[in-house]
Amino acid sequence: MTDQPTTVVVLPELTDGNRHFWQGGRTGQLVLLRCQDCGYYLHPPIPVCPRDGSKNLAPEAVSGRATVATYSVNYHPWIPGLELPYVVALVEIVEQPELRLTTNLVGCALEEIRIGMAVRVVFRQIEDSRGDVWLPLFEPDRDAQ
Amino acid sequence: MSAGERNRAERQCAISGIGQSDVGRRLGRDPLELTLDACYAAIGDAGLSSSDIDGLSTYPGMMFGPKGFTGAGANEVIDAMRLQVNWFDSGVETSGQLGSVMKAIMAIAAGMADHVLCFRSVWEGSAQGAGGRASLGPGGGAGGPVGGGGGRVTIYSPAFQQWQLPFGSAAAPIWIALYAQAHMDRYGVTPEQLAQIALNGRRNAGLNPKAIYRDPITLDDYFNSRMITTPLRIFDCDVPCDGATAVVVSRRALAEELAKPPVYIEAMGAAIHDRTNWDQLRDLTRTVGADAAAQMWARTSLTPADVDMAQLYDGFSYLTLLWLEALGLCGPGESGAFIEGGTRIGRDGSLPLNTAGGQLSGGRLHGYGFLHEACVQLRGEGGERQVDPWPGVVAVGAGGGNTCGCLLVTNVD
């Protein structure tokens, strides 16, 4: 071990059931599981659509546009090496507002953040021996109406 | 009381005994010893002996982590006390910590047992040591580090945590802060109002010899305290501790023959109609405790206007506001105005709240502390902190997020 401060990187354990979400950023797309029969997006992904019972589900790209449902500016070092402060947010995707993603808000000043603000996805690629992961983060969508 | 009301499970039971171990920030004692101290105390308080106990229920029971979250499992205690039980149960997936008490009530009503020992035991204070609340990484509470090198340690997060942890949403304070911000934004609760939960708890803790933090704090102290994750400061987060609490739930007719006046369970609420994912609640400003509370009120002819005192979970201060609203003790969105200035919730107010100091100052005894204090106050055993006149009806709400349950307890038949 070195004497350097440890940096902890928390990554999802990649599986066939979640790879579409965590690696969609490879092509710049936010990808969610969608029921091919009723059109409902499922997150977290589950094997049966709760709306119509269908198992005919497939990953599909969404626009990546969302609104901020709530946020918190975190100052506590829960994870060694993670730069402080950082903003945890819940965002609601425009295609299906009841579907929320936990994420980080980036590319904006803290005093700029408002509940209801329009945001769009940006990806942070994290290289890893078990497979790279693209974290879907969100920044202000300055083009939004 | 109608025949239907008389037949409810709650009405067939009463709390016959209560007990609590020593409570401290870091006692460094065997958690099983603390657990047994509480259990024997509760049984003795009821005037029973171990051989009378024929049922056992605990939250959460045996778990492999996080360290300190559970002081003893059901099997351990049954064996250590040489109990002969006709029914027992434990589990973390239930309606909050008090879900274990509700299961005891149902077991008695179902004829499976007469005297059920219920307990909750923690040693998070000692387990977390000087490092404070559980954090990730080497020595931390959650997950095991894998791989790494060059100063980088990678943790691979399975199951539901994968949707939060990679974004640093690593602990309950953040999840609750997200609800709090949404609620404050919608209803205009001010930081000065929120502070009253911490200030009230500390004032009451000053009268509780077992409380962890007893020195008074001011509004300035609150605003000078460290921000953890907006809008929650360190004074909005409860203090991990070591300690155990137990109650004995007995068949009503038997309880009425025992040493102490029974504490009756007027109604219980266990419902959850919302999503169980913390970040997918249908309305972020409404804890799922609202479902449990609605169920509880549907099971009694009493109303929120009959409540004399509230013992409401304050693992994070904001949860207490949400419980006040969930239980209808104030209107939706009105909890900030309700606690403004702290007089209404003070010891001399119309609704004394968390009279032992709550978990913020009393220690994170995790749900059971509130039920214990409700019983203390209903029996008039509060000593220096006894509210006068004694309450007759106390609302107890425990838990937050996707794990909530509530009880309405009384000292009148």
Chai-1 contact restraints between the chains, C-beta under 6 A:
chainA,res_idxA,chainB,res_idxB,connection_type,confidence,min_distance_angstrom,max_distance_angstrom,comment,restraint_id
A,T2,B,G151,contact,1.0,0.0,6.0,A-B,restraint_1
A,Q4,B,G151,contact,1.0,0.0,6.0,A-B,restraint_2
A,T6,B,G151,contact,1.0,0.0,6.0,A-B,restraint_3
A,T6,B,V153,contact,1.0,0.0,6.0,A-B,restraint_4
A,T7,B,G151,contact,1.0,0.0,6.0,A-B,restraint_5
A,T7,B,R152,contact,1.0,0.0,6.0,A-B,restraint_6
A,V8,B,L136,contact,1.0,0.0,6.0,A-B,restraint_7
A,V8,B,G137,contact,1.0,0.0,6.0,A-B,restraint_8
A,V8,B,V153,contact,1.0,0.0,6.0,A-B,restraint_9
A,V9,B,R152,contact,1.0,0.0,6.0,A-B,restraint_10
A,V9,B,T154,contact,1.0,0.0,6.0,A-B,restraint_11
A,V10,B,I155,contact,1.0,0.0,6.0,A-B,restraint_12
A,V10,B,S157,contact,1.0,0.0,6.0,A-B,restraint_13
A,V10,B,L165,contact,1.0,0.0,6.0,A-B,restraint_14
A,V10,B,P166,contact,1.0,0.0,6.0,A-B,restraint_15
A,L11,B,Y156,contact,1.0,0.0,6.0,A-B,restraint_16
A,P12,B,S157,contact,1.0,0.0,6.0,A-B,restraint_17
A,P12,B,Q162,contact,1.0,0.0,6.0,A-B,restraint_18
A,E13,B,Y156,contact,1.0,0.0,6.0,A-B,restraint_19
A,E13,B,P158,contact,1.0,0.0,6.0,A-B,restraint_20
A,P44,B,W163,contact,1.0,0.0,6.0,A-B,restraint_21
A,T70,B,L178,contact,1.0,0.0,6.0,A-B,restraint_22
A,T70,B,Q181,contact,1.0,0.0,6.0,A-B,restraint_23
A,T70,B,A182,contact,1.0,0.0,6.0,A-B,restraint_24
A,T70,B,L284,contact,1.0,0.0,6.0,A-B,restraint_25
A,S72,B,I174,contact,1.0,0.0,6.0,A-B,restraint_26
A,S72,B,A177,contact,1.0,0.0,6.0,A-B,restraint_27
A,S72,B,L178,contact,1.0,0.0,6.0,A-B,restraint_28
A,S72,B,Q181,contact,1.0,0.0,6.0,A-B,restraint_29
A,S72,B,T229,contact,1.0,0.0,6.0,A-B,restraint_30
A,S72,B,T230,contact,1.0,0.0,6.0,A-B,restraint_31
A,V73,B,T230,contact,1.0,0.0,6.0,A-B,restraint_32
A,N74,B,I174,contact,1.0,0.0,6.0,A-B,restraint_33
A,N74,B,T229,contact,1.0,0.0,6.0,A-B,restraint_34
A,Y75,B,M227,contact,1.0,0.0,6.0,A-B,restraint_35
A,H76,B,I228,contact,1.0,0.0,6.0,A-B,restraint_36
A,W78,B,S135,contact,1.0,0.0,6.0,A-B,restraint_37
A,W78,B,A170,contact,1.0,0.0,6.0,A-B,restraint_38
A,W78,B,A171,contact,1.0,0.0,6.0,A-B,restraint_39
A,I79,B,L136,contact,1.0,0.0,6.0,A-B,restraint_40
A,I79,B,G168,contact,1.0,0.0,6.0,A-B,restraint_41
A,I79,B,A170,contact,1.0,0.0,6.0,A-B,restraint_42
A,P80,B,G137,contact,1.0,0.0,6.0,A-B,restraint_43
A,L82,B,G168,contact,1.0,0.0,6.0,A-B,restraint_44
A,Y86,B,G168,contact,1.0,0.0,6.0,A-B,restraint_45
A,V88,B,S169,contact,1.0,0.0,6.0,A-B,restraint_46
A,V88,B,I174,contact,1.0,0.0,6.0,A-B,restraint_47
A,L90,B,L178,contact,1.0,0.0,6.0,A-B,restraint_48
A,L90,B,D279,contact,1.0,0.0,6.0,A-B,restraint_49
A,R100,B,D279,contact,1.0,0.0,6.0,A-B,restraint_50
A,R100,B,Q280,contact,1.0,0.0,6.0,A-B,restraint_51
A,T102,B,W163,contact,1.0,0.0,6.0,A-B,restraint_52
A,T102,B,Q164,contact,1.0,0.0,6.0,A-B,restraint_53
A,T102,B,F167,contact,1.0,0.0,6.0,A-B,restraint_54
A,T102,B,S169,contact,1.0,0.0,6.0,A-B,restraint_55
A,T102,B,D279,contact,1.0,0.0,6.0,A-B,restraint_56
A,T103,B,F167,contact,1.0,0.0,6.0,A-B,restraint_57
A,N104,B,F167,contact,1.0,0.0,6.0,A-B,restraint_58
A,I115,B,D185,contact,1.0,0.0,6.0,A-B,restraint_59
A,L135,B,P166,contact,1.0,0.0,6.0,A-B,restraint_60
